Amino acid sequence: MTTEQEILELKEQLEYYKSIVYNMSSPIIPSIVSKTILVPVAGYIYRERFNNIETEVLTYIAEHREVENVVFDYTGVSTDDVSSFDFNELALAISNLNSSLKLMGMRPIYVGFNPKLIQEIVRAGVHVEIETYQSFRNALQGLLNEESGKL
C-alpha cells in the first residue's frame, strides 16, 4: 500500500469516526416522568454541535407530539468545554433554543450549569430568561410535584 493510499484510508476512517461522534453528540432520552425528555449535554461545545443539538431536539419533538418538557442537562460541561464559544454567543444560543422550544409549545428546563459558566455568562452582561434547576433530579422532582407525584 502506498503512502497516498494510507493517507486516503486514514482520512476516510477519520470522517467515519467524526460522523459517529456527531450523531452521538445529541442523545435524547425519554424520561420516567411522563411527557418529558432528557438531553444530556457533555463535553466540548462548539457552534456546529450546539446547532446539531437544537436541530435534533426540534425534529424529535415534531415527531413525538406527546412531549411537553425538555430537560437539558449541562452537568458535564465546564468553562473549558465552551472556550471556543464567546459567552455572549452561548447565552444567545441558549436563549434562541429556549424561544424555539416555547414556540413549539414546549417547556424547556436547564439543569447542571457549572457556577463558573454561570459567572461568565452573567459577566458577559447577557440576560437569559430560562427555567433552571440545580440538578436533573431536582427538575424531575419539580415536574413530579406538579403532576401530584404520578408517574
HELIX and SHEET records of a PDB file:
HELIX    1   1 THR A    3  MET A   24  1                                  22    
HELIX    2   2 ARG A   47  GLU A   63  1                                  17    
HELIX    3   3 THR A   79  VAL A   82  5                                   4    
HELIX    4   4 PHE A   87  LEU A  103  1                                  17    
HELIX    5   5 PRO A  115  ARG A  123  1                                   9    
HELIX    6   6 PHE A  136  GLU A  146  1                                  11    
SHEET    1   A 5 ILE A  29  PRO A  30  0                                        
SHEET    2   A 5 THR A  36  ALA A  42 -1                                        
SHEET    3   A 5 ASN A  69  GLY A  76  1                                        
SHEET    4   A 5 ARG A 107  VAL A 111  1                                        
SHEET    5   A 5 GLU A 131  TYR A 133  1                                        
END                                                                             
